[in-house]
Amino acid sequence: MHLLKIHGSGDARLDDYQRPEAGPNDVIVKMKNCGICGSDLTYIKIGGIPTPGTITALGHEGSGEIMEVGSAVDGINVGDRVIVNPMQTPSNIGSGGPEGAFTEELLVREARLGMSILPIPAGIPYEIAAMCEPLAVAMHGVNRAELKAGDKAVVFGCGPIGLGMVLWLVDRGIDVVALDLAAERRERALALGAQAALDPTQIDLRAELAKLHGEVPSYGRVGVGTDAFIDAAGAPNILSEVVAIAKYHSRMVITAAHMKPIEFPAGRMLTSEMTITTAMGYPTEMPDVIAAMPRLQDKIASMISHRLPLSQVLDGLKIAATPESCKVMINIDEE
């Protein structure tokens, strides 16, 4: 077997791998699909986690079929089609522990149905099921925005997470303006139902949002009518730009990983009383994502831009780092 691992900064390898034996509380998943995540690319750039120089197994967006069940595991059977929730595994699969989902057979320690192991709905392909993890990240960011039908939102960044946010916002009846430098990603946002998709370097953002979302007076100044701004891009200028145009009691959610400190113009916020918060992971969202998959699977499938076998996962990492890509999906058991 094989397992994708980080061996240093910029050094990822598909290593030969001997899977550990399952214990009585564990299951083995025959992996079918695993998506490449932006955090995988970040871990590679850093050179391993939790600290640089740590050999790190990669892959946390996985789906597959149960092939072995420990004697003490309840409710999970051989042949079950499942999604793995890595945040509910003791080894935090693909994010610092010894296991990663870019492998043919994945050991899930201390497996629990409804927690680390979630059933795939009937008729949902494995590659759609593997989208559950990034879509749960996106849903959590949208949940943190606390919007309702008829509200207006802006999403900065149309990578896989940003596009997932567009999908959920549109699904909830919210008018969405999407921003991204790449034309291909803007086209995907429009296909998912965005009201507009714009290149932020080619527009006056305040003027465009005033046209699309209107304007609202606030303490002697006028803000745009946008109810929430979601940062899924991580550009250092986004926070100050939002604060400058935000209306009274609007909300900003930061989901992107900012690697350096950013300027925080707190004084300008006094007249808007806006809220700035953050979102990370998916504490409760995976079951809601799974429930929505049957009616949204066509839109979810449209977010997959590339499909490669495990033997070409290193090529997949390079593709995932390009702005033309969206979700790069690795088909584990197909060449």
N, C-alpha and C positions, 0 to 999 in steps of 0.2 A: 504494500500500500504506500501512499504518499501523503504528505502533510506540508502545507505552505507555512514557512517560518521566516521570521526576520533574524538575520545574523549580524546586522550592523546598519549604520545609516546608509540608506539607499540600497541595501543588500537583502533582497528577498529571494528565497530559494524553495523549489518544490522538492523537499527531501524524501528519501526513502523513510518508511515509517512502520513500526510494529505497534499495532494498537494494544493497549493494556487490556487485560481480562476484566470482564464486568463482575462487580460484586453483587451481593444479594439485593442491594437497594438501587442498582444501576440498570440502565438499558443501553442497547447498542442500536444506533440508527444507521441504516444503509442510506447514505446521502444521495439525494437526487439533484438538488439545485442549491446554489449559494451565491448571493449577490456580492459584488465588490462595493464596499462602502468608502466614503471619503475619509472616515477615520482610519481605515486600513492604510490609506496613502499617507496619512499623518503619522501613524505609528512607524511606517517604513522610513519616512523622512527623519523622524526623531532617532531611529535606530533601536527601537524596542521599548516595551513598557513593562513595569512602571518606571524604569529608569533606562536611559540609553545604554546599550551594550547587553541588555537582557535578551536572550533568545526567546522569541515570542511567536506562538502559534496564532495564525490568522483565520478569520471567517466567523461571522456571527449572524448572518442572514440566511439561515438554512431551513430546508425542508427535506423530508425523506420518509422512509418506511421502517417501522420497527422490525428488527431482525433477531433480537435477543432480549429477554426480560428476566431480571433478577427475581429470585424466589420470594423476596419480601415486597415486591412492587405490586400495588393494587391498581386495577382498572385499566392497565395498559397491556395490549396483547400483540403477539407477533403478527405482522401484516398490517397493523394500523398505519394509516397515512397521517403524518404529524408535522407540526411546526415546532421548532425548538426556540424557547424564550431564553436567550443567553443570560439576561439579567437575573433570572431566577435559578441559575445554576451556581453551585458553590465555588466553581473554578472560573466563573465569569467567562464562558467560552468565547474565544477569539479576542479577548481584551485583557490579556495578562496571565491567564492560567495555562496549564499544560495542553489543553485541548483547543482545537480550532476546527471549524466546519468545512474548510477547504481540504477535505479528505474523503476517502471512499466509505469509511466506517467510523462513526463518531460515538465515543463513549460519553454518555450523559450521566454524571454521578448524582446520587440522591434524587432520582427521577420522581416527579410527582405530577399526576394528571391534573390539568387545569392550572398548573403553575409553570414548571419548566417544559412540560410536554402538552401541546394543544392540538386537538383533532382538526384535520383539514375538512371543510365541508364537502359533501358529495359533489362530484363534477368539477371541482376546482383543480386545474393543473398544478403540478409541483412548482413550476416557475412563478405562477401567481401567488401561491402560498409562501414562497420565499420572499416575496415583497412585503410580507406582514411586518417585519421588523422596521424597515425604513418608513413604512406608512404609519406605524404606531408612533415613531418619533415625530413625524409630521403632524399627526392628530394631536399629540400632547402639546405641541407648539400652538396649534389652533385653539385647543381648549384653554390654554393660558391667556389667549387674547380676549376671552369672555365676550364673544360676539353673538348676535342673534340675527335671524333672517331679516334682510333689508338693510343691514349695516354695510359699511364700506371698509375695505382693507387694501393694504399694499403689501406685497411680498417682494423683498429684495433678494434676488438670487433664484434661478430656476434650474438648479441641479436636482438630483433625485428628491432631496428633502423639500426644497422649495416647490417643486412640481406637486409633490404629495400634499403640501399645504394648499396649493391652488385647487387640487381635486376636492379636498374636504371642505374648503370654504365655499366653492361653487355648489357642492352637494347640500350645504346648509342654507343656500339662498342668499349668499353674501356677494356683493359686487367686488370683484378683485381686479386690481391693477398689478401686473407682474413686471419686474424689472430684471434685465439680464443683458450682458454684453454680447452673447452669442445668439445669432439669428435662429439657429436650429432650436435652441431652448425656448426662445420666445414663441416660435411656431407651435411647439408642444404645449405651452401654456395656453395659447389661444384654442388649440384643439380640445383642451380640458375644460374650456368654458370661461377663461379669463375675459373680463370686459375690455382690457387693452393689455398689450405686452410691448414694453418700450425699452430702448437702449438708454440708460441713464446718462451716458456721456454725450448724447446727441440732443438732449432736450433740456428745457427749464422745468425741473420737476415740479416746483411749486405752481407754475402756470398751468402745466398739464393736469395736475390734480385739482386745481381750482375749476377747470373746465369739466372734468369728469365727475368730481365729488362735491363740487360747490365750495362755498366759503362760509365761515362762521365767525362773527365778531366775538372778541374775548378780551376784556379788560383793556380797551383802547387799541387793540390790534386785531388783525383778522387772520385766522388760521384756515387751513383747508379743511374740507368736510370729512376727511378720512377718520374713521373711528379707531382703527388699529393699524400699526405698522409692524411687520414681522421681518426680522433680520436673519435671513438664511444664507447670507453672502459673506459677511465678515469684513467688509471694507471699512477702514478706519474712519471714514468721513460720514458714515451713515447716521450715527447717533446725533452728531451736531446738526446735520441737515434736517433730521426729523424734528428735533427740538425747536428749530427755527421756524418750522411751518405748522407745527401741531396745534390743533384746536383745544378748547377747554375740555378737560377730563378725557382726552384721548389716551390710548394705551400703546406701549411699544414692548414687543417681546423679542429678546435676543436669544436665538438658538444657535447661531454660528459660534465657532470656537475662535475667539480673538486671542492670538498668541502674544500680543503686546498690549500695554495699557493704551487706552484711548481717551481723548479729551472729553470732558463731561461738563457742558455749559449749564450748570445748575441754575445760575441766575436767570437765564432766559425762561426756565421752566416755571418761574414763580407766577407768571400771568396765565399759564395754561393749566397748572395743577395736574399735569399729565402723569401717568404712571409708567415707570420702566421696570420690567421684570425679566426673568429668564426662564428657559425651559430646557430640560435635559432628559433624555431617555423616554420611558413610557411606563410610569408606575402602574397604570390600570387600563391602558388603551388597547392592548392586543386583542382581547375578546371582542371589542367593538369593531375593530378592523376586520376580524375574521367574519363577523356577522354581516358586514357590508360587502364582502367579496363576491357573493353570487350575483348581485345586481350591478356591481361596478367592475367586473373582471375585464371587460373590453377596454375600459379607460386605463385600468392598471396595466394591462398588457402593452398599451401604447407607450408606456414609460420605459419599456425595455428597448434599448437601442442596439445592443450587441449580445450575441450568444456564442460562447466558446466552450470547448471541453476543458477538463481539469488540466490536461497536458499543456494547454496554452494559457494557463492562468497568468503567467508572467507577461504575456502579450496583453492580456486583459487589463492588468494593472496600468500598463502604459496608455491604453485606450481610455481608461477611466479618468486619467489625468488630463485629458484633452477637453476643451470646452464644447466640442461637437458631440460628445457622448452624453447619454443620460444614464440609465441603470445598465451596467455590464453584468450579465448573468452567466455564471459558470454552470454548465451541465455536467454534473459529476460523473454520471455513469454512461455518458455518450462520447464517442470520438467523432 
